[in-house]
Amino acid sequence: MSQLVVSAIRLTKRQEEIIKLVKEKGPITSEEIGANFNLSRATLRPDLAILTMSGLLDARPRVGYFYPGRRPDSLLAQQLETIEVKSVKALPVVIQQGQSAYDAVVTLFLEDLSTLFVVDEGGNLAGVLTSKDLLKAAIGKADLQAMPVDMVMTRFPQVMWIEESASVAQALDKLKQSQVACLPVLKGGRLPTGRFDLHVVMNLMEEMAQRHLEEGRGL
């Protein structure tokens, strides 16, 4: 699980440089890290919180930060096992069966997304449509205004999805295994109530890091 969390993290350049510094000079205090970057301890605290929670760095009072090497788990990984997807999911963006592929293109553009969920008359998930699906149709010189989304979507039986009562850890695992941009979050196995992607994970990590700091943890 720890490796899944790490793979989901998109480190900033500064965070990568902090890890490199700690590997070379650890154990090292936050003041010493700040001095190396000409930054205050307060400025670095969010970065250090994310790195320690994810298990990329470790810290001990009166010792400092150090690189732990391989660890079986991390604080963040443990917490993700206890958080339900429904509490962190993003809003779903849907399109009705029968609407045109052109409508789908416009919706993707307006919502700045790469994936739409196609629903039937009852609001249940009928399929998933991606920008790649639409690009293939356009390259094939199909008339997107006349083509229904049903013809280019991935139908429900082949769709990877996650139940809203599942843990974030389970969703992250499934997201990595499926190698898709996002997962539909379903209630009762059919009704889309949200979407789960790496943006959701990163937003959650930032919130957790902020709480971590407010509780006074760290060095």
C-alpha positions in Angstrom: 0.0 0.0 0.0 2.8 2.4 0.8 4.2 2.1 -2.7 0.8 2.8 -4.2 0.6 6.1 -2.2 4.1 7.1 -3.3 3.3 6.4 -6.9 0.3 8.7 -6.7 2.3 11.6 -5.4 3.6 14.1 -7.9 6.4 15.7 -6.0 7.3 19.3 -6.6 10.9 20.2 -7.5 11.5 21.5 -4.0 10.2 18.3 -2.4 12.5 16.3 -4.6 15.4 18.5 -3.6 14.5 18.1 0.1 14.6 14.3 -0.2 18.0 14.5 -1.9 19.3 16.7 0.8 18.0 14.5 3.6 19.5 11.4 1.9 22.9 13.1 1.8 23.0 14.9 5.2 20.3 13.3 7.4 19.5 13.3 10.2 18.9 17.0 9.7 16.6 19.5 11.4 14.0 21.6 9.6 16.0 24.7 10.5 19.1 23.2 8.7 16.9 22.2 5.7 15.6 25.7 5.6 19.0 27.2 5.7 20.1 25.1 2.7 17.2 26.6 0.7 17.2 30.1 2.2 13.6 29.4 3.4 12.0 29.7 6.8 10.9 26.6 8.7 7.3 27.7 8.4 7.6 27.8 4.6 8.9 24.3 4.5 6.5 22.7 7.0 3.8 21.7 4.4 6.4 20.0 2.2 7.9 18.2 5.2 4.4 17.2 6.4 3.5 15.6 3.1 6.9 13.8 2.8 6.8 12.4 6.3 3.1 11.3 6.1 3.8 9.5 2.8 6.7 7.7 4.3 9.3 9.3 1.9 11.0 10.8 5.0 10.9 10.0 8.7 11.4 12.3 11.6 12.3 12.0 15.3 12.2 14.7 18.0 15.6 16.1 18.9 17.1 14.0 16.0 15.7 15.5 12.8 14.6 14.3 9.5 16.1 11.2 7.8 15.6 9.0 4.8 14.0 5.7 6.0 14.6 3.6 2.9 12.0 1.0 2.3 9.2 0.9 4.9 6.3 -1.5 5.0 3.8 1.3 5.6 3.3 5.0 6.3 1.0 7.2 8.3 -0.7 8.3 5.2 -1.2 4.8 3.9 -2.7 3.7 7.2 -5.1 6.7 7.2 -6.2 6.0 3.6 -7.4 2.6 4.7 -10.0 4.3 7.1 -11.4 7.0 4.8 -14.4 6.2 2.6 -14.4 7.3 -1.0 -17.8 8.9 -0.7 -16.3 11.5 1.8 -13.7 12.7 -0.7 -15.1 12.0 -4.2 -15.3 14.7 -6.9 -18.6 15.5 -8.6 -19.4 13.3 -11.6 -19.9 14.8 -15.0 -22.5 12.9 -17.0 -24.0 12.8 -20.5 -27.2 10.9 -21.5 -27.3 7.9 -23.8 -28.3 9.0 -27.2 -26.6 12.3 -27.1 -24.1 13.0 -29.9 -20.4 12.6 -29.7 -20.2 16.3 -30.6 -22.1 17.1 -27.4 -19.6 15.0 -25.5 -16.7 16.9 -27.0 -18.3 20.2 -26.0 -18.9 19.0 -22.5 -15.4 17.7 -22.0 -14.0 21.1 -23.2 -16.3 23.2 -21.0 -15.6 21.0 -17.9 -11.9 20.7 -18.6 -12.0 16.9 -18.2 -10.8 13.8 -20.1 -13.6 11.5 -19.0 -17.4 11.5 -19.1 -19.9 9.1 -17.6 -22.7 8.0 -19.8 -26.0 7.3 -18.0 -29.3 5.8 -19.1 -32.8 7.1 -18.5 -32.8 5.9 -15.0 -29.5 7.7 -14.2 -27.6 4.4 -14.0 -24.1 4.1 -15.5 -24.2 2.8 -19.0 -20.6 3.5 -20.0 -17.6 5.7 -19.9 -16.4 8.0 -22.7 -12.9 9.5 -22.9 -11.2 12.1 -25.0 -9.2 9.3 -26.6 -12.4 7.6 -27.7 -13.6 10.8 -29.3 -10.3 11.5 -30.9 -10.3 8.0 -32.5 -13.8 8.7 -33.9 -12.7 12.1 -35.3 -9.6 10.6 -36.9 -11.9 8.0 -38.5 -13.8 11.0 -40.1 -17.0 10.1 -38.3 -19.8 12.7 -38.2 -19.6 13.5 -34.5 -22.9 15.4 -34.6 -24.7 12.4 -36.0 -22.9 9.7 -34.0 -24.5 8.8 -30.6 -22.1 8.4 -27.6 -23.3 4.8 -27.3 -21.2 3.9 -30.4 -17.9 5.1 -29.0 -18.1 4.6 -25.2 -16.8 1.7 -23.2 -19.9 -0.1 -22.0 -20.6 -0.7 -18.3 -19.6 -4.4 -18.1 -16.1 -3.5 -19.2 -15.8 -0.4 -17.0 -13.6 -0.3 -13.9 -15.5 1.4 -11.0 -15.4 1.7 -7.2 -18.3 1.5 -4.7 -18.7 4.7 -2.7 -18.4 2.8 0.6 -14.9 1.5 -0.4 -11.8 2.9 1.2 -9.6 5.4 -0.5 -6.8 2.8 -0.3 -8.9 0.4 -2.3 -9.8 3.0 -4.9 -6.2 4.0 -5.3 -5.2 0.3 -5.7 -7.9 -0.2 -8.4 -7.0 3.1 -10.1 -3.4 1.9 -10.4 -4.3 -1.5 -11.6 -6.8 -0.3 -14.3 -4.4 2.4 -15.6 -7.3 4.8 -16.3 -7.5 8.5 -15.6 -10.5 8.2 -13.2 -12.9 5.7 -11.7 -16.7 6.2 -11.6 -17.9 6.2 -7.9 -21.1 4.2 -7.8 -23.8 3.7 -5.2 -25.4 0.2 -5.3 -23.2 -0.8 -8.1 -24.9 1.3 -10.8 -25.7 4.9 -9.8 -22.8 7.3 -10.4 -22.4 9.6 -7.4 -18.9 10.9 -8.1 -15.5 10.3 -9.6 -12.2 9.3 -8.1 -8.8 10.3 -9.6 -5.4 11.5 -8.6 -6.6 15.1 -8.2 -8.9 13.8 -5.4 -5.9 12.0 -3.8 -3.7 15.1 -3.9 -6.4 17.3 -2.5 -7.0 14.8 0.3 -3.2 14.7 1.0 -3.0 18.5 1.2 -6.0 18.5 3.7 -4.4 15.8 5.8 -1.0 17.6 5.8 -2.7 20.8 7.0 -4.4 19.0 9.8 -1.0 17.3 10.6 0.5 20.7 11.0 -2.4 22.2 13.0 -2.1 19.4 15.5 1.5 20.4 16.0 3.3 17.3 14.6 6.6 17.5 12.9 9.9 19.0 13.9 
